[in-house]
Amino acid sequence: MSTNLQSFMPSYTIFRNPLKLSLFLALLVHVSGAIGIVFFDRQFFVGFTAINLLLMFLLLLWNEMELRAHFLKAFLFAFLVGIFTEIIGVNSGLLFGDYHYGDVFGGKWMGVPILIGLNWFCIVYASFQSSLTITKSLSSNKIAVSLLTASTATAFDWIMEPVAIKLGFWQWHSTEIPILNYASWFFISFGVAYFFCWLGIKRTNPFAVYLLLIHAIFFIFLSFLIS
Protein backbone atom coordinates (compact mmCIF):
# COMPACT_ATOMS: atom_id res chain seq x y z
CA MET A 1 0.00 0.00 0.00
CA SER A 2 2.73 2.49 1.01
CA THR A 3 4.81 1.55 -2.03
CA ASN A 4 1.91 2.24 -4.36
CA LEU A 5 1.22 5.54 -2.63
CA GLN A 6 4.85 6.65 -2.96
CA SER A 7 4.88 5.82 -6.66
CA PHE A 8 1.64 7.74 -7.14
CA MET A 9 2.58 10.96 -5.33
CA PRO A 10 5.53 12.10 -7.53
CA SER A 11 3.14 12.64 -10.42
CA TYR A 12 1.77 15.63 -8.50
CA THR A 13 4.95 17.63 -8.94
CA ILE A 14 2.97 20.88 -8.79
CA PHE A 15 2.67 20.40 -5.02
CA ARG A 16 6.44 20.01 -4.64
CA ASN A 17 7.42 22.97 -6.81
CA PRO A 18 7.01 26.47 -5.29
CA LEU A 19 6.82 28.23 -8.67
CA LYS A 20 4.25 25.87 -10.19
CA LEU A 21 2.08 25.87 -7.08
CA SER A 22 2.34 29.65 -6.78
CA LEU A 23 1.27 30.09 -10.40
CA PHE A 24 -1.64 27.70 -9.85
CA LEU A 25 -2.81 29.62 -6.77
CA ALA A 26 -2.33 33.05 -8.37
CA LEU A 27 -4.27 32.03 -11.47
CA LEU A 28 -6.99 30.37 -9.39
CA VAL A 29 -7.47 33.45 -7.21
CA HIS A 30 -7.44 35.98 -10.04
CA VAL A 31 -9.56 33.99 -12.49
CA SER A 32 -12.20 33.18 -9.87
CA GLY A 33 -12.07 36.77 -8.61
CA ALA A 34 -12.53 38.22 -12.09
CA ILE A 35 -15.44 35.87 -12.83
CA GLY A 36 -17.04 36.66 -9.48
CA ILE A 37 -16.70 40.43 -9.93
CA VAL A 38 -18.09 40.43 -13.46
CA PHE A 39 -20.83 37.81 -13.29
CA PHE A 40 -21.82 37.42 -9.63
CA ASP A 41 -21.51 39.63 -6.53
CA ARG A 42 -18.96 42.43 -7.15
CA GLN A 43 -18.84 43.71 -3.56
CA PHE A 44 -18.45 40.23 -2.10
CA PHE A 45 -15.44 39.36 -4.27
CA VAL A 46 -13.85 42.82 -3.99
CA GLY A 47 -13.99 42.26 -0.23
CA PHE A 48 -11.22 39.68 -0.60
CA THR A 49 -8.76 42.22 -2.07
CA ALA A 50 -6.71 42.60 1.12
CA ILE A 51 -6.47 38.82 1.56
CA ASN A 52 -5.45 38.46 -2.08
CA LEU A 53 -2.69 41.06 -1.66
CA LEU A 54 -1.36 39.32 1.44
CA LEU A 55 -1.44 35.93 -0.30
CA MET A 56 0.46 37.24 -3.35
CA PHE A 57 3.07 38.80 -1.05
CA LEU A 58 3.53 35.47 0.76
CA LEU A 59 3.91 33.70 -2.59
CA LEU A 60 6.57 36.25 -3.55
CA LEU A 61 8.41 35.48 -0.33
CA TRP A 62 8.10 31.74 -0.89
CA ASN A 63 9.68 32.04 -4.32
CA GLU A 64 12.46 34.42 -3.27
CA MET A 65 15.76 32.56 -3.62
CA GLU A 66 17.77 34.99 -1.49
CA LEU A 67 15.82 35.88 1.64
CA ARG A 68 18.72 37.76 3.18
CA ALA A 69 19.42 41.14 4.73
CA HIS A 70 19.48 42.91 1.35
CA PHE A 71 16.01 41.65 0.53
CA LEU A 72 14.69 42.79 3.92
CA LYS A 73 16.20 46.24 3.35
CA ALA A 74 14.62 46.38 -0.11
CA PHE A 75 11.22 45.42 1.29
CA LEU A 76 11.34 47.91 4.17
CA PHE A 77 12.51 50.74 1.91
CA ALA A 78 9.78 50.18 -0.70
CA PHE A 79 7.12 49.65 1.98
CA LEU A 80 7.99 52.83 3.89
CA VAL A 81 8.42 54.95 0.75
CA GLY A 82 5.01 53.76 -0.43
CA ILE A 83 3.31 54.51 2.89
CA PHE A 84 4.82 57.95 3.44
CA THR A 85 4.43 59.20 -0.12
CA GLU A 86 0.77 58.15 -0.01
CA ILE A 87 0.31 59.93 3.32
CA ILE A 88 1.72 63.09 1.77
CA GLY A 89 -0.47 62.59 -1.27
CA VAL A 90 -3.73 61.95 0.55
CA ASN A 91 -3.31 64.73 3.09
CA SER A 92 -1.88 67.47 0.85
CA GLY A 93 -2.87 66.77 -2.74
CA LEU A 94 0.82 66.90 -3.63
CA LEU A 95 2.65 64.12 -5.51
CA PHE A 96 -0.39 62.32 -6.95
CA GLY A 97 -3.29 64.76 -6.92
CA ASP A 98 -6.44 64.96 -4.79
CA TYR A 99 -7.84 61.56 -3.86
CA HIS A 100 -8.91 59.42 -0.93
CA TYR A 101 -8.93 55.71 -0.16
CA GLY A 102 -11.97 53.50 0.28
CA ASP A 103 -12.24 50.68 2.82
CA VAL A 104 -11.19 47.82 0.52
CA PHE A 105 -7.65 47.52 1.91
CA GLY A 106 -8.62 47.60 5.58
CA GLY A 107 -7.12 49.63 8.42
CA LYS A 108 -5.71 53.09 7.71
CA TRP A 109 -3.10 55.36 9.19
CA MET A 110 -3.56 59.07 8.42
CA GLY A 111 -6.02 58.16 5.68
CA VAL A 112 -3.76 55.58 4.02
CA PRO A 113 -4.28 51.78 4.30
CA ILE A 114 -1.24 50.10 5.83
CA LEU A 115 -1.42 47.43 3.11
CA ILE A 116 -0.69 50.07 0.45
CA GLY A 117 2.96 49.85 1.46
CA LEU A 118 2.79 46.14 0.63
CA ASN A 119 1.15 46.97 -2.69
CA TRP A 120 3.96 49.41 -3.55
CA PHE A 121 6.58 46.78 -2.78
CA CYS A 122 4.87 44.06 -4.82
CA ILE A 123 4.41 46.28 -7.89
CA VAL A 124 7.87 47.84 -7.92
CA TYR A 125 9.67 44.62 -6.97
CA ALA A 126 7.83 42.62 -9.64
CA SER A 127 8.60 45.38 -12.16
CA PHE A 128 12.25 45.32 -11.08
CA GLN A 129 12.52 41.54 -11.42
CA SER A 130 10.86 41.82 -14.85
CA SER A 131 13.39 44.46 -15.87
CA LEU A 132 16.28 42.26 -14.78
CA THR A 133 14.79 39.41 -16.79
CA ILE A 134 14.76 41.64 -19.87
CA THR A 135 18.26 43.03 -19.34
CA LYS A 136 19.57 39.63 -18.14
CA SER A 137 21.71 41.20 -15.42
CA LEU A 138 22.19 44.30 -13.34
CA SER A 139 24.98 45.37 -15.71
CA SER A 140 26.91 48.50 -14.85
CA ASN A 141 24.04 50.74 -15.88
CA LYS A 142 21.80 51.03 -12.84
CA ILE A 143 20.06 54.02 -14.44
CA ALA A 144 18.85 51.92 -17.37
CA VAL A 145 17.46 49.19 -15.10
CA SER A 146 15.78 51.78 -12.89
CA LEU A 147 14.26 53.57 -15.89
CA LEU A 148 12.86 50.31 -17.24
CA THR A 149 11.47 49.40 -13.82
CA ALA A 150 9.85 52.82 -13.42
CA SER A 151 8.35 52.63 -16.90
CA THR A 152 6.94 49.14 -16.20
CA ALA A 153 5.48 50.11 -12.81
CA THR A 154 3.93 53.29 -14.24
CA ALA A 155 2.45 51.39 -17.18
CA PHE A 156 0.94 48.91 -14.74
CA ASP A 157 -0.56 51.75 -12.69
CA TRP A 158 -2.05 53.19 -15.90
CA ILE A 159 -3.72 49.83 -16.56
CA MET A 160 -4.89 49.45 -12.96
CA GLU A 161 -6.19 52.97 -12.23
CA PRO A 162 -9.55 52.99 -14.09
CA VAL A 163 -10.53 49.57 -12.73
CA ALA A 164 -9.35 50.36 -9.18
CA ILE A 165 -11.63 53.40 -9.15
CA LYS A 166 -14.65 51.36 -10.29
CA LEU A 167 -13.94 48.75 -7.60
CA GLY A 168 -13.71 51.37 -4.86
CA PHE A 169 -10.01 51.03 -4.06
CA TRP A 170 -9.70 54.83 -4.11
CA GLN A 171 -11.45 57.85 -5.60
CA TRP A 172 -10.11 60.94 -7.30
CA HIS A 173 -11.64 64.33 -6.49
CA SER A 174 -11.51 65.28 -10.18
CA THR A 175 -13.17 63.75 -13.21
CA GLU A 176 -9.83 62.80 -14.77
CA ILE A 177 -6.85 60.95 -13.32
CA PRO A 178 -4.13 63.62 -12.95
CA ILE A 179 -1.00 63.33 -15.07
CA LEU A 180 0.81 64.17 -11.83
CA ASN A 181 -0.17 60.74 -10.54
CA TYR A 182 1.72 58.94 -13.31
CA ALA A 183 4.69 61.31 -13.11
CA SER A 184 5.00 60.63 -9.38
CA TRP A 185 4.64 56.90 -9.90
CA PHE A 186 7.50 57.05 -12.40
CA PHE A 187 9.92 59.06 -10.28
CA ILE A 188 9.15 57.27 -7.01
CA SER A 189 9.45 53.86 -8.68
CA PHE A 190 12.71 54.98 -10.25
CA GLY A 191 14.12 55.93 -6.84
CA VAL A 192 13.05 52.65 -5.25
CA ALA A 193 14.45 50.63 -8.17
CA TYR A 194 17.75 52.49 -8.00
CA PHE A 195 17.95 51.60 -4.30
CA PHE A 196 17.38 47.96 -5.26
CA CYS A 197 20.26 48.23 -7.72
CA TRP A 198 22.46 49.87 -5.10
CA LEU A 199 21.73 46.97 -2.74
CA GLY A 200 22.73 44.53 -5.46
CA ILE A 201 19.36 42.78 -5.71
CA LYS A 202 19.56 40.21 -8.50
CA ARG A 203 17.18 38.06 -10.54
CA THR A 204 16.07 35.89 -7.65
CA ASN A 205 12.31 35.61 -8.02
CA PRO A 206 10.85 34.01 -11.18
CA PHE A 207 7.33 34.20 -9.76
CA ALA A 208 7.47 38.02 -9.63
CA VAL A 209 7.45 38.28 -13.43
CA TYR A 210 4.43 36.01 -13.76
CA LEU A 211 2.61 37.80 -10.95
CA LEU A 212 2.96 41.15 -12.69
CA LEU A 213 1.63 39.64 -15.91
CA ILE A 214 -1.31 37.97 -14.13
CA HIS A 215 -2.21 41.22 -12.40
CA ALA A 216 -2.05 43.16 -15.67
CA ILE A 217 -4.28 40.66 -17.50
CA PHE A 218 -6.70 40.70 -14.54
CA PHE A 219 -7.14 44.48 -14.71
CA ILE A 220 -7.27 44.56 -18.52
CA PHE A 221 -10.00 41.91 -18.48
CA LEU A 222 -12.05 43.85 -15.93
CA SER A 223 -11.58 47.13 -17.78
CA PHE A 224 -13.63 45.76 -20.68
CA LEU A 225 -16.38 44.13 -18.65
CA ILE A 226 -17.27 46.32 -15.68
CA SER A 227 -18.78 49.79 -15.57
C-alpha positions as CSV (number, residue, x, y, z in Angstrom):
1,M,0.0,0.0,0.0
2,S,2.7,2.5,1.0
3,T,4.8,1.6,-2.0
4,N,1.9,2.2,-4.4
5,L,1.2,5.5,-2.6
6,Q,4.9,6.6,-3.0
7,S,4.9,5.8,-6.7
8,F,1.6,7.7,-7.1
9,M,2.6,11.0,-5.3
10,P,5.5,12.1,-7.5
11,S,3.1,12.6,-10.4
12,Y,1.8,15.6,-8.5
13,T,5.0,17.6,-8.9
14,I,3.0,20.9,-8.8
15,F,2.7,20.4,-5.0
16,R,6.4,20.0,-4.6
17,N,7.4,23.0,-6.8
18,P,7.0,26.5,-5.3
19,L,6.8,28.2,-8.7
20,K,4.3,25.9,-10.2
21,L,2.1,25.9,-7.1
22,S,2.3,29.7,-6.8
23,L,1.3,30.1,-10.4
24,F,-1.6,27.7,-9.9
25,L,-2.8,29.6,-6.8
26,A,-2.3,33.0,-8.4
27,L,-4.3,32.0,-11.5
28,L,-7.0,30.4,-9.4
29,V,-7.5,33.4,-7.2
30,H,-7.4,36.0,-10.0
31,V,-9.6,34.0,-12.5
32,S,-12.2,33.2,-9.9
33,G,-12.1,36.8,-8.6
34,A,-12.5,38.2,-12.1
35,I,-15.4,35.9,-12.8
36,G,-17.0,36.7,-9.5
37,I,-16.7,40.4,-9.9
38,V,-18.1,40.4,-13.5
39,F,-20.8,37.8,-13.3
40,F,-21.8,37.4,-9.6
41,D,-21.5,39.6,-6.5
42,R,-19.0,42.4,-7.1
43,Q,-18.8,43.7,-3.6
44,F,-18.4,40.2,-2.1
45,F,-15.4,39.4,-4.3
46,V,-13.8,42.8,-4.0
47,G,-14.0,42.3,-0.2
48,F,-11.2,39.7,-0.6
49,T,-8.8,42.2,-2.1
50,A,-6.7,42.6,1.1
51,I,-6.5,38.8,1.6
52,N,-5.4,38.5,-2.1
53,L,-2.7,41.1,-1.7
54,L,-1.4,39.3,1.4
55,L,-1.4,35.9,-0.3
56,M,0.5,37.2,-3.4
57,F,3.1,38.8,-1.1
58,L,3.5,35.5,0.8
59,L,3.9,33.7,-2.6
60,L,6.6,36.2,-3.6
61,L,8.4,35.5,-0.3
62,W,8.1,31.7,-0.9
63,N,9.7,32.0,-4.3
64,E,12.5,34.4,-3.3
65,M,15.8,32.6,-3.6
66,E,17.8,35.0,-1.5
67,L,15.8,35.9,1.6
68,R,18.7,37.8,3.2
69,A,19.4,41.1,4.7
70,H,19.5,42.9,1.4
71,F,16.0,41.7,0.5
72,L,14.7,42.8,3.9
73,K,16.2,46.2,3.3
74,A,14.6,46.4,-0.1
75,F,11.2,45.4,1.3
76,L,11.3,47.9,4.2
77,F,12.5,50.7,1.9
78,A,9.8,50.2,-0.7
79,F,7.1,49.7,2.0
80,L,8.0,52.8,3.9
81,V,8.4,54.9,0.8
82,G,5.0,53.8,-0.4
83,I,3.3,54.5,2.9
84,F,4.8,58.0,3.4
85,T,4.4,59.2,-0.1
86,E,0.8,58.1,0.0
87,I,0.3,59.9,3.3
88,I,1.7,63.1,1.8
89,G,-0.5,62.6,-1.3
90,V,-3.7,61.9,0.5
91,N,-3.3,64.7,3.1
92,S,-1.9,67.5,0.9
93,G,-2.9,66.8,-2.7
94,L,0.8,66.9,-3.6
95,L,2.7,64.1,-5.5
96,F,-0.4,62.3,-7.0
97,G,-3.3,64.8,-6.9
98,D,-6.4,65.0,-4.8
99,Y,-7.8,61.6,-3.9
100,H,-8.9,59.4,-0.9
101,Y,-8.9,55.7,-0.2
102,G,-12.0,53.5,0.3
103,D,-12.2,50.7,2.8
104,V,-11.2,47.8,0.5
105,F,-7.6,47.5,1.9
106,G,-8.6,47.6,5.6
107,G,-7.1,49.6,8.4
108,K,-5.7,53.1,7.7
109,W,-3.1,55.4,9.2
110,M,-3.6,59.1,8.4
111,G,-6.0,58.2,5.7
112,V,-3.8,55.6,4.0
113,P,-4.3,51.8,4.3
114,I,-1.2,50.1,5.8
115,L,-1.4,47.4,3.1
116,I,-0.7,50.1,0.5
117,G,3.0,49.8,1.5
118,L,2.8,46.1,0.6
119,N,1.2,47.0,-2.7
120,W,4.0,49.4,-3.6
121,F,6.6,46.8,-2.8
122,C,4.9,44.1,-4.8
123,I,4.4,46.3,-7.9
124,V,7.9,47.8,-7.9
125,Y,9.7,44.6,-7.0
126,A,7.8,42.6,-9.6
127,S,8.6,45.4,-12.2
128,F,12.3,45.3,-11.1
129,Q,12.5,41.5,-11.4
130,S,10.9,41.8,-14.9
131,S,13.4,44.5,-15.9
132,L,16.3,42.3,-14.8
133,T,14.8,39.4,-16.8
134,I,14.8,41.6,-19.9
135,T,18.3,43.0,-19.3
136,K,19.6,39.6,-18.1
137,S,21.7,41.2,-15.4
138,L,22.2,44.3,-13.3
139,S,25.0,45.4,-15.7
140,S,26.9,48.5,-14.8
141,N,24.0,50.7,-15.9
142,K,21.8,51.0,-12.8
143,I,20.1,54.0,-14.4
144,A,18.8,51.9,-17.4
145,V,17.5,49.2,-15.1
146,S,15.8,51.8,-12.9
147,L,14.3,53.6,-15.9
148,L,12.9,50.3,-17.2
149,T,11.5,49.4,-13.8
150,A,9.9,52.8,-13.4
151,S,8.4,52.6,-16.9
152,T,6.9,49.1,-16.2
153,A,5.5,50.1,-12.8
154,T,3.9,53.3,-14.2
155,A,2.4,51.4,-17.2
156,F,0.9,48.9,-14.7
157,D,-0.6,51.7,-12.7
158,W,-2.0,53.2,-15.9
159,I,-3.7,49.8,-16.6
160,M,-4.9,49.5,-13.0
161,E,-6.2,53.0,-12.2
162,P,-9.6,53.0,-14.1
163,V,-10.5,49.6,-12.7
164,A,-9.4,50.4,-9.2
165,I,-11.6,53.4,-9.2
166,K,-14.6,51.4,-10.3
167,L,-13.9,48.7,-7.6
168,G,-13.7,51.4,-4.9
169,F,-10.0,51.0,-4.1
170,W,-9.7,54.8,-4.1
171,Q,-11.5,57.8,-5.6
172,W,-10.1,60.9,-7.3
173,H,-11.6,64.3,-6.5
174,S,-11.5,65.3,-10.2
175,T,-13.2,63.8,-13.2
176,E,-9.8,62.8,-14.8
177,I,-6.8,60.9,-13.3
178,P,-4.1,63.6,-13.0
179,I,-1.0,63.3,-15.1
180,L,0.8,64.2,-11.8
181,N,-0.2,60.7,-10.5
182,Y,1.7,58.9,-13.3
183,A,4.7,61.3,-13.1
184,S,5.0,60.6,-9.4
185,W,4.6,56.9,-9.9
186,F,7.5,57.0,-12.4
187,F,9.9,59.1,-10.3
188,I,9.1,57.3,-7.0
189,S,9.4,53.9,-8.7
190,F,12.7,55.0,-10.3
191,G,14.1,55.9,-6.8
192,V,13.0,52.7,-5.3
193,A,14.5,50.6,-8.2
194,Y,17.7,52.5,-8.0
195,F,18.0,51.6,-4.3
196,F,17.4,48.0,-5.3
197,C,20.3,48.2,-7.7
198,W,22.5,49.9,-5.1
199,L,21.7,47.0,-2.7
200,G,22.7,44.5,-5.5
201,I,19.4,42.8,-5.7
202,K,19.6,40.2,-8.5
203,R,17.2,38.1,-10.5
204,T,16.1,35.9,-7.7
205,N,12.3,35.6,-8.0
206,P,10.9,34.0,-11.2
207,F,7.3,34.2,-9.8
208,A,7.5,38.0,-9.6
209,V,7.4,38.3,-13.4
210,Y,4.4,36.0,-13.8
211,L,2.6,37.8,-10.9
212,L,3.0,41.2,-12.7
213,L,1.6,39.6,-15.9
214,I,-1.3,38.0,-14.1
215,H,-2.2,41.2,-12.4
216,A,-2.0,43.2,-15.7
217,I,-4.3,40.7,-17.5
218,F,-6.7,40.7,-14.5
219,F,-7.1,44.5,-14.7
220,I,-7.3,44.6,-18.5
221,F,-10.0,41.9,-18.5
222,L,-12.0,43.9,-15.9
223,S,-11.6,47.1,-17.8
224,F,-13.6,45.8,-20.7
225,L,-16.4,44.1,-18.6
226,I,-17.3,46.3,-15.7
227,S,-18.8,49.8,-15.6
